[in-house]
Amino acid sequence: VQLQASGGGLVQAGGSLRLSCAASGRTFSSYAMGWFRQAPGKEREFVAAISWGGSRTYYADSVKGRFTISRDNAKNAVYLQMNSLKPEDTAVYYCAAFKRVGSYQGSRSATDFGSWGQGTQVTVSS
């Protein structure tokens, strides 16, 4: 699976953005997908993940209630709707695919994900 994230930009605090991740490859629908982010000088951190069928979602505590992950397997795409953005959400956002088919149990470790896309910058001004 090859991934390309898009949709980032500059937004004021309290605003919204919708990130998209386009996937190529016939097996996209077999994999759980995740969003991670990395701010300058910080480790890459888990943001959200969704099971291969979309029935289960997982969120970092810092974004729960503000962000929503979804996917459209017919379009080979996964999305991250981000509302009520805060300056601390500023980071490069990456989408990634869980490394194993169909066995995702909510791991939040970046080492369990692969096929990292290029990333898209999100900047939230105060």
VENFEN-V843927 format. One record per residue. RES is the residue in three letters. SS is DSSP state (a for helix, b for strand, c for the rest). Layout:
BEGIN
RES:SS  RES:SS
END
This chain:
BEGIN
VAL:c  GLN:b  LEU:b  GLN:b  ALA:b  SER:b  GLY:c  GLY:c  GLY:b  LEU:b  VAL:b  GLN:b  ALA:c  GLY:c  GLY:c  SER:c  LEU:b  ARG:b  LEU:b  SER:b  CYS:b  ALA:b  ALA:b  SER:b  GLY:c  ARG:c  THR:c  PHE:a  SER:a  SER:a  TYR:c  ALA:c  MET:b  GLY:b  TRP:b  PHE:b  ARG:b  GLN:b  ALA:c  PRO:c  GLY:c  LYS:c  GLU:c  ARG:c  GLU:b  PHE:b  VAL:b  ALA:b  ALA:b  ILE:b  SER:c  TRP:c  GLY:c  GLY:c  SER:c  ARG:c  THR:b  TYR:b  TYR:b  ALA:c  ASP:c  SER:c  VAL:c  LYS:c  GLY:c  ARG:c  PHE:b  THR:b  ILE:b  SER:b  ARG:b  ASP:b  ASN:a  ALA:a  LYS:a  ASN:c  ALA:b  VAL:b  TYR:b  LEU:b  GLN:b  MET:b  ASN:c  SER:c  LEU:c  LYS:c  PRO:a  GLU:a  ASP:a  THR:c  ALA:b  VAL:b  TYR:b  TYR:b  CYS:b  ALA:b  ALA:b  PHE:b  LYS:c  ARG:c  VAL:c  GLY:c  SER:c  TYR:c  GLN:c  GLY:c  SER:c  ARG:c  SER:c  ALA:a  THR:a  ASP:a  PHE:b  GLY:b  SER:c  TRP:c  GLY:c  GLN:c  GLY:c  THR:b  GLN:b  VAL:b  THR:b  VAL:b  SER:b  SER:c
END
